[in-house]
């Protein structure tokens, strides 16, 4: 079904996934959504509450890098110490230059 596409992000709502897909598309990366959200119940149940953001395999590395930079930028601006940032050493210097 999604041959040649990889999951680059998994989130809990359709809205958040749409924002991430829009962010990636604005940077030239194709993105599609696969929603497993079950809308018949008032709560989400494990995997029935996840939305997957998929990108072409050829663009997955760049997409993950952009999303990591986005999380880092958000945590720096908003002081969100609880946001798990998987930044690699040296990303801070790249952010300052951008």
C-alpha positions in Angstrom: 0.0 0.0 0.0 2.8 2.5 1.0 5.6 0.9 -1.0 8.6 3.2 -1.2 7.3 5.4 1.6 8.5 5.5 5.2 7.0 6.7 8.5 8.9 9.7 9.6 6.6 10.8 12.5 3.7 9.4 14.5 1.4 11.8 16.3 -1.9 11.6 18.1 -4.2 13.8 16.1 -5.1 14.4 12.5 -4.6 18.2 13.0 -1.0 17.8 14.3 -0.2 15.4 11.4 -1.6 17.9 8.9 0.6 20.6 10.4 3.7 18.4 10.1 2.8 17.3 6.6 2.3 21.0 5.6 5.7 21.9 7.2 7.4 19.2 5.2 5.6 20.0 1.9 6.6 23.7 2.4 10.2 22.5 2.3 9.8 20.4 -0.9 9.3 17.0 0.7 6.2 15.0 -0.3 4.2 13.8 2.7 1.0 11.8 3.1 -1.0 10.9 6.2 -2.3 7.5 7.4 -4.8 7.9 10.2 -5.6 5.1 12.5 -7.7 7.3 14.7 -10.9 5.6 15.7 -13.6 8.3 15.7 -16.5 6.3 17.2 -15.3 6.5 20.8 -14.6 9.5 22.9 -11.0 8.3 23.7 -8.2 6.9 21.7 -7.0 3.4 22.3 -3.3 2.7 21.7 -2.6 2.3 18.0 -6.2 3.3 17.2 -5.2 6.8 18.1 -2.1 7.4 16.0 -1.6 9.3 12.8 1.4 8.4 10.7 3.2 10.9 8.5 4.9 9.2 5.6 7.5 10.5 3.2 9.2 8.9 0.2 12.1 6.7 1.2 14.4 8.9 -0.8 13.4 11.9 1.3 13.1 10.3 4.7 16.6 11.3 6.0 16.0 15.0 5.1 12.5 14.9 6.5 13.7 13.6 9.9 16.5 16.2 10.0 14.0 19.0 9.3 11.6 17.7 12.0 14.5 17.4 14.5 15.5 21.0 13.8 11.8 22.1 14.1 11.5 20.5 17.5 14.8 22.0 18.6 13.8 25.5 17.4 10.4 25.1 19.2 12.0 24.1 22.5 14.5 26.9 22.3 11.8 29.5 21.6 9.3 28.2 24.1 11.7 26.9 26.7 10.0 23.5 26.6 12.4 21.4 28.7 10.1 18.4 28.5 10.1 18.2 24.7 12.4 15.2 23.9 14.8 16.6 21.4 16.9 14.0 19.6 19.4 16.7 18.4 22.8 15.6 17.4 25.9 17.5 18.6 26.4 20.6 16.4 22.7 21.1 15.6 22.8 24.2 17.8 25.5 25.8 15.7 23.4 25.1 12.5 20.4 26.7 14.1 22.3 29.9 14.9 23.5 30.2 11.3 20.1 29.6 9.8 
